[in-house]
């Protein structure tokens, strides 16, 4: 091979290697730039969920990862949350909810909000058009529908805590209960920052959880006391159960404000946004 051909071959090989190295560095820089931008814009937990969704079904985030995306009490946690009443224990089957400071919908739910202004039609005789007479305004029920995915026993434990929480907050104190006669407790709805659900006092009217027949179920153990007859004493153990790997939870809540709070309501303050962080008026 002539000297010129050898020189040409060496130059082409070096250029190819240099180009490949530049491409790899550019891809790495681009990926890091995108990841940093996602985390800065969405936060680490939301960014990881989005990136895993873009990566396909094989990288589907687990419920435990989604729930742990934000730490308890984090200021930038804008996920939809229902508080746990102070009268309920923070251990046992509800212990997983204490870590997230309430029931958190781990994946962004679908929420239906409706406000109404009620009018009565006054229809004078021999008139073509009725005259609407204002009666009242109201906030209609808020319907929250969210998906729950379970990939392991920890996910299933949180799902079980969610189900038990919803069962508990829709019951009154009856019979031998402490504070017997009290209605179902009031809880607080938060989500999407300060101007959508600013610590809104609500009652939970209905909820539904589907148990599909065409999905797998995961076994889990829940902390608690189980009665076992052993020399007439109770010993500590675990409740066992199964949770679906995919299910949908729908909760209907209604905002409730006391007479004392509504008597202090000012439309002037409301319009200016003065109630966004105080009182929960929406």
TIVEX-19985 format. One record per residue (C-alpha): residue number from 1; z, y, x. Coordinates in steps of 0.001 Angstrom, whole numbers. Last residue first. Example, Ala and Ser with C-alpha at 12.3 -4.5 7.8 and 13.67 -1.06 7.14 Angstrom:
2
+------+---------+---------+---------+
| donu |       w |       v |       u |
+------+---------+---------+---------+
|    2 |    7140 |   -1060 |   13670 |
|    1 |    7800 |   -4500 |   12300 |
+------+---------+---------+---------+
REM end
This chain:
282
+------+---------+---------+---------+
| donu |       w |       v |       u |
+------+---------+---------+---------+
|  282 |   47125 |   27601 |  -63108 |
|  281 |   50792 |   28614 |  -62812 |
|  280 |   52613 |   26748 |  -60028 |
|  279 |   55629 |   29026 |  -60041 |
|  278 |   55250 |   30607 |  -56622 |
|  277 |   52527 |   30029 |  -54049 |
|  276 |   49457 |   30870 |  -56136 |
|  275 |   51478 |   32963 |  -58584 |
|  274 |   50607 |   36344 |  -57081 |
|  273 |   46886 |   35676 |  -57382 |
|  272 |   45905 |   39167 |  -58517 |
|  271 |   44873 |   37808 |  -61932 |
|  270 |   48231 |   36040 |  -62303 |
|  269 |   50201 |   39142 |  -61396 |
|  268 |   48487 |   41189 |  -64111 |
|  267 |   48752 |   38271 |  -66525 |
|  266 |   52513 |   38356 |  -66116 |
|  265 |   54618 |   35271 |  -66927 |
|  264 |   58389 |   35806 |  -67103 |
|  263 |   58709 |   34286 |  -70589 |
|  262 |   56609 |   31371 |  -69298 |
|  261 |   59223 |   30533 |  -66665 |
|  260 |   62183 |   30613 |  -69069 |
|  259 |   60268 |   28648 |  -71691 |
|  258 |   59658 |   25916 |  -69120 |
|  257 |   56183 |   25081 |  -67866 |
|  256 |   54444 |   21718 |  -68269 |
|  255 |   51058 |   20799 |  -66786 |
|  254 |   49668 |   17568 |  -68286 |
|  253 |   48781 |   14515 |  -66235 |
|  252 |   46307 |   11682 |  -66723 |
|  251 |   46141 |    9142 |  -63877 |
|  250 |   43240 |    6817 |  -63076 |
|  249 |   43502 |    4256 |  -60265 |
|  248 |   40444 |    2295 |  -59150 |
|  247 |   40487 |    -953 |  -57231 |
|  246 |   39147 |   -2517 |  -54048 |
|  245 |   40827 |   -5085 |  -51803 |
|  244 |   42874 |   -6174 |  -54807 |
|  243 |   46648 |   -6557 |  -54279 |
|  242 |   48687 |   -9755 |  -54208 |
|  241 |   52434 |  -10174 |  -54466 |
|  240 |   55624 |  -11162 |  -52729 |
|  239 |   59086 |   -9699 |  -53194 |
|  238 |   61182 |  -10027 |  -50090 |
|  237 |   64669 |  -11180 |  -49323 |
|  236 |   68259 |  -10044 |  -49301 |
|  235 |   70837 |  -12510 |  -50555 |
|  234 |   72632 |  -12485 |  -53854 |
|  233 |   75795 |  -14567 |  -54260 |
|  232 |   76916 |  -17348 |  -56598 |
|  231 |   76977 |  -20015 |  -53916 |
|  230 |   73268 |  -19439 |  -53407 |
|  229 |   71371 |  -18513 |  -56533 |
|  228 |   68618 |  -16259 |  -55306 |
|  227 |   68098 |  -12799 |  -56704 |
|  226 |   65511 |  -10805 |  -54767 |
|  225 |   66449 |   -7561 |  -53113 |
|  224 |   63763 |   -5238 |  -51830 |
|  223 |   61102 |   -4704 |  -49197 |
|  222 |   57617 |   -5660 |  -50341 |
|  221 |   55604 |   -8562 |  -49021 |
|  220 |   51831 |   -8684 |  -49128 |
|  219 |   48996 |  -11005 |  -50065 |
|  218 |   45470 |   -9627 |  -50173 |
|  217 |   43058 |  -10139 |  -53078 |
|  216 |   39287 |  -10555 |  -52920 |
|  215 |   36899 |   -8854 |  -55328 |
|  214 |   34821 |   -9975 |  -58340 |
|  213 |   37569 |  -10226 |  -60952 |
|  212 |   38577 |   -6591 |  -60738 |
|  211 |   42220 |   -5539 |  -61277 |
|  210 |   41933 |   -2034 |  -62746 |
|  209 |   44774 |     459 |  -62674 |
|  208 |   45372 |    2804 |  -65601 |
|  207 |   47649 |    5789 |  -66088 |
|  206 |   48888 |    7818 |  -69027 |
|  205 |   51050 |   10850 |  -69747 |
|  204 |   52324 |   11812 |  -66297 |
|  203 |   54251 |   15050 |  -66688 |
|  202 |   53339 |   18059 |  -64599 |
|  201 |   54861 |   20896 |  -62560 |
|  200 |   52077 |   22455 |  -60433 |
|  199 |   52857 |   22782 |  -56722 |
|  198 |   49844 |   25037 |  -56074 |
|  197 |   47000 |   22868 |  -57458 |
|  196 |   43746 |   24794 |  -56892 |
|  195 |   44715 |   28033 |  -55059 |
|  194 |   47152 |   26927 |  -52373 |
|  193 |   45350 |   24054 |  -50681 |
|  192 |   43187 |   21330 |  -52153 |
|  191 |   46083 |   19384 |  -53631 |
|  190 |   49564 |   19461 |  -55119 |
|  189 |   50949 |   18066 |  -58368 |
|  188 |   54688 |   18152 |  -58968 |
|  187 |   56709 |   15625 |  -60961 |
|  186 |   58813 |   15878 |  -64141 |
|  185 |   60815 |   12796 |  -65026 |
|  184 |   60389 |   10554 |  -68077 |
|  183 |   62872 |   11591 |  -70781 |
|  182 |   66668 |   11511 |  -70268 |
|  181 |   68578 |    9415 |  -72803 |
|  180 |   70694 |    7578 |  -70264 |
|  179 |   71654 |    9638 |  -67205 |
|  178 |   72015 |    6451 |  -65148 |
|  177 |   70350 |    3609 |  -66979 |
|  176 |   72293 |    1028 |  -69023 |
|  175 |   70134 |    1501 |  -72120 |
|  174 |   67315 |    3949 |  -71477 |
|  173 |   66288 |    6511 |  -68874 |
|  172 |   62699 |    7217 |  -69923 |
|  171 |   59575 |    5537 |  -68565 |
|  170 |   56230 |    6961 |  -67382 |
|  169 |   57549 |    7859 |  -63926 |
|  168 |   58509 |    4233 |  -63197 |
|  167 |   55206 |    2533 |  -64010 |
|  166 |   53339 |    5091 |  -61922 |
|  165 |   55693 |    4502 |  -58982 |
|  164 |   55395 |     703 |  -59298 |
|  163 |   51596 |     867 |  -59134 |
|  162 |   51627 |    3218 |  -56156 |
|  161 |   54214 |    1106 |  -54319 |
|  160 |   52025 |   -1971 |  -54830 |
|  159 |   49011 |     -91 |  -53413 |
|  158 |   51106 |    1011 |  -50428 |
|  157 |   52114 |   -2619 |  -49782 |
|  156 |   48491 |   -3746 |  -50133 |
|  155 |   47469 |   -1318 |  -47410 |
|  154 |   50226 |   -2666 |  -45161 |
|  153 |   49168 |   -6251 |  -45917 |
|  152 |   45611 |   -5625 |  -44738 |
|  151 |   42216 |   -4301 |  -45784 |
|  150 |   43047 |   -2521 |  -49034 |
|  149 |   40802 |      94 |  -50643 |
|  148 |   41995 |    2454 |  -53391 |
|  147 |   39585 |    4605 |  -55373 |
|  146 |   40635 |    7724 |  -57274 |
|  145 |   40477 |    9132 |  -60801 |
|  144 |   42595 |   12154 |  -61705 |
|  143 |   42443 |   13461 |  -65286 |
|  142 |   44072 |   16821 |  -65982 |
|  141 |   45122 |   17250 |  -69613 |
|  140 |   44286 |   20582 |  -71210 |
|  139 |   45679 |   23902 |  -70103 |
|  138 |   46244 |   26111 |  -73127 |
|  137 |   45391 |   29414 |  -74716 |
|  136 |   46442 |   30666 |  -78143 |
|  135 |   45353 |   32056 |  -81511 |
|  134 |   42460 |   34480 |  -81108 |
|  133 |   40666 |   35402 |  -84307 |
|  132 |   36923 |   34778 |  -84304 |
|  131 |   35001 |   36819 |  -86908 |
|  130 |   32430 |   34835 |  -88876 |
|  129 |   28808 |   35991 |  -89181 |
|  128 |   26539 |   36118 |  -92213 |
|  127 |   29032 |   37647 |  -94630 |
|  126 |   29140 |   37518 |  -98424 |
|  125 |   32847 |   36584 |  -98492 |
|  124 |   34671 |   37146 |  -95210 |
|  123 |   34776 |   34214 |  -92743 |
|  122 |   37701 |   34389 |  -90284 |
|  121 |   37203 |   31741 |  -87606 |
|  120 |   40305 |   30581 |  -85727 |
|  119 |   40205 |   30765 |  -81926 |
|  118 |   41707 |   28616 |  -79178 |
|  117 |   41191 |   29446 |  -75505 |
|  116 |   40915 |   26225 |  -73520 |
|  115 |   41247 |   25164 |  -69880 |
|  114 |   39765 |   21919 |  -68540 |
|  113 |   40171 |   20185 |  -65185 |
|  112 |   38582 |   16793 |  -64404 |
|  111 |   39424 |   15353 |  -60987 |
|  110 |   37412 |   12814 |  -58972 |
|  109 |   39494 |   11505 |  -56094 |
|  108 |   39149 |   12123 |  -52335 |
|  107 |   40325 |    8934 |  -50646 |
|  106 |   43976 |    8355 |  -49736 |
|  105 |   45314 |    9561 |  -53109 |
|  104 |   48826 |   10441 |  -51995 |
|  103 |   51905 |    9384 |  -53955 |
|  102 |   54809 |   11327 |  -52486 |
|  101 |   55994 |   12651 |  -49119 |
|  100 |   53528 |   10431 |  -47227 |
|   99 |   56207 |    8380 |  -45436 |
|   98 |   58328 |    8377 |  -48601 |
|   97 |   55517 |    6694 |  -50537 |
|   96 |   55774 |    3548 |  -48369 |
|   95 |   59475 |    3213 |  -49331 |
|   94 |   58812 |    2872 |  -53064 |
|   93 |   59353 |    -920 |  -53092 |
|   92 |   62721 |    -635 |  -51403 |
|   91 |   63661 |    2747 |  -50041 |
|   90 |   63306 |    6364 |  -51139 |
|   89 |   65214 |    5834 |  -54367 |
|   88 |   64185 |    7828 |  -57469 |
|   87 |   66325 |   10684 |  -58783 |
|   86 |   64661 |   13155 |  -56405 |
|   85 |   61393 |   12681 |  -58248 |
|   84 |   58457 |   11450 |  -56090 |
|   83 |   55736 |   14071 |  -55786 |
|   82 |   52121 |   13572 |  -56825 |
|   81 |   49608 |   14337 |  -54065 |
|   80 |   45934 |   15270 |  -53795 |
|   79 |   45021 |   15833 |  -50139 |
|   78 |   45238 |   19302 |  -48611 |
|   77 |   47298 |   18374 |  -45536 |
|   76 |   47075 |   21475 |  -43362 |
|   75 |   50790 |   22291 |  -43474 |
|   74 |   51861 |   18788 |  -42483 |
|   73 |   54910 |   17654 |  -44475 |
|   72 |   54571 |   13960 |  -43658 |
|   71 |   51854 |   13312 |  -41121 |
|   70 |   48196 |   13386 |  -41990 |
|   69 |   45651 |   10596 |  -41581 |
|   68 |   48385 |    8022 |  -42218 |
|   67 |   47192 |    7404 |  -45776 |
|   66 |   43594 |    7012 |  -44644 |
|   65 |   44543 |    4643 |  -41835 |
|   64 |   46715 |    2560 |  -44179 |
|   63 |   43971 |    2468 |  -46793 |
|   62 |   41509 |    1013 |  -44297 |
|   61 |   38438 |    2815 |  -43089 |
|   60 |   35077 |    1080 |  -43677 |
|   59 |   33504 |     473 |  -40239 |
|   58 |   31366 |   -2542 |  -41221 |
|   57 |   30241 |    -697 |  -44371 |
|   56 |   28195 |    1834 |  -42419 |
|   55 |   28761 |    4245 |  -39504 |
|   54 |   28416 |    7271 |  -41750 |
|   53 |   31470 |    6060 |  -43679 |
|   52 |   33319 |    5594 |  -40393 |
|   51 |   32462 |    9140 |  -39340 |
|   50 |   33604 |   10577 |  -42674 |
|   49 |   36907 |    8676 |  -42610 |
|   48 |   37543 |    9678 |  -39002 |
|   47 |   36819 |   13316 |  -39836 |
|   46 |   39189 |   13275 |  -42820 |
|   45 |   42013 |   11955 |  -40653 |
|   44 |   41407 |   14200 |  -37636 |
|   43 |   41052 |   17458 |  -39512 |
|   42 |   38015 |   18564 |  -41480 |
|   41 |   36494 |   21480 |  -39555 |
|   40 |   38137 |   20996 |  -36157 |
|   39 |   37835 |   17228 |  -36359 |
|   38 |   34196 |   17379 |  -37409 |
|   37 |   33302 |   19926 |  -34706 |
|   36 |   35053 |   17877 |  -32035 |
|   35 |   33194 |   14742 |  -33097 |
|   34 |   29846 |   16570 |  -33193 |
|   33 |   30353 |   18086 |  -29726 |
|   32 |   31514 |   14771 |  -28280 |
|   31 |   28440 |   13064 |  -29711 |
|   30 |   26134 |   15777 |  -28364 |
|   29 |   27699 |   15675 |  -24884 |
|   28 |   27340 |   11894 |  -24770 |
|   27 |   23738 |   12115 |  -25956 |
|   26 |   22944 |   14820 |  -23381 |
|   25 |   24602 |   12849 |  -20609 |
|   24 |   22595 |    9761 |  -21507 |
|   23 |   19341 |   11749 |  -21673 |
|   22 |   19990 |   13447 |  -18303 |
|   21 |   20658 |   10074 |  -16657 |
|   20 |   17443 |    8648 |  -18101 |
|   19 |   15473 |   11646 |  -16815 |
|   18 |   16967 |   11340 |  -13321 |
|   17 |   16190 |    7619 |  -13222 |
|   16 |   12608 |    8208 |  -14339 |
|   15 |   12141 |   11079 |  -11849 |
|   14 |   13482 |    8909 |   -9036 |
|   13 |   11137 |    6048 |   -9937 |
|   12 |    8127 |    8379 |  -10210 |
|   11 |    8919 |    9951 |   -6801 |
|   10 |    9269 |    6559 |   -5134 |
|    9 |    5981 |    5325 |   -6621 |
|    8 |    4116 |    8473 |   -5559 |
|    7 |    5472 |    8194 |   -2008 |
|    6 |    4395 |    4568 |   -1838 |
|    5 |     924 |    5458 |   -3133 |
|    4 |     573 |    8239 |    -547 |
|    3 |    1689 |    5942 |    2282 |
|    2 |    -995 |    3418 |    1364 |
|    1 |       0 |       0 |       0 |
+------+---------+---------+---------+
REM end
